[in-house]
């Protein structure tokens, strides 16, 4: 069993045209869950859509490639 954590892209709806000026970092919940699962030797993968500027299609393709 492997687990995939996804942080989808959402800044476009929150910040509109100011998005290029917004600092983005991985949310704390994602890092906490990732660390906990990894510490239990559970294969864990993450997709950080916000930092990578990934859209829904990009994320879906990554999910298929990882095949959790």
C-alpha positions in Angstrom: 0.0 0.0 0.0 1.2 3.5 -0.8 -0.3 6.8 0.0 -0.4 9.9 -2.2 -0.9 13.4 -0.6 -2.1 16.1 -3.0 -2.1 19.9 -2.4 -4.1 21.2 -5.4 -3.6 24.6 -7.0 -5.9 27.1 -5.4 -4.1 30.5 -5.4 -5.7 31.6 -8.7 -9.1 31.8 -7.0 -7.8 33.5 -3.9 -5.4 36.1 -5.3 -6.5 36.6 -8.9 -4.1 38.8 -10.8 -1.8 39.3 -7.8 -0.8 35.6 -7.8 2.7 36.2 -9.3 3.5 38.2 -6.2 2.3 35.7 -3.6 4.9 33.6 -1.7 3.9 29.9 -1.7 5.2 27.1 0.5 4.0 23.6 1.2 1.3 23.7 3.8 2.1 22.5 7.3 -0.5 19.7 7.2 1.1 18.2 4.1 4.5 18.1 5.7 3.2 16.7 9.0 1.3 13.9 7.4 4.2 13.1 5.0 6.7 12.9 7.8 4.4 10.8 10.0 3.7 8.3 7.3 7.3 8.1 6.2 8.4 7.5 9.8 6.1 4.5 9.9 7.8 3.1 6.7 4.6 3.7 4.6 5.5 4.5 1.0 4.3 8.0 0.6 4.3 10.4 -2.3 3.3 14.0 -2.6 2.1 16.3 -5.3 2.5 20.0 -4.6 0.3 21.6 -7.2 0.6 25.1 -5.8 4.4 25.3 -5.8 4.7 23.7 -9.2 1.9 25.6 -10.8 0.3 22.4 -11.8 -3.3 22.4 -13.1 -5.9 19.7 -12.8 -4.7 17.8 -15.9 -1.1 17.9 -14.8 -2.0 16.6 -11.3 -4.2 13.8 -12.8 -1.3 12.7 -15.1 1.1 12.6 -12.1 -1.4 10.5 -10.1 -1.6 8.0 -13.0 2.2 7.9 -13.2 2.6 7.3 -9.5 -0.3 4.8 -9.3 -0.7 4.8 -5.5 
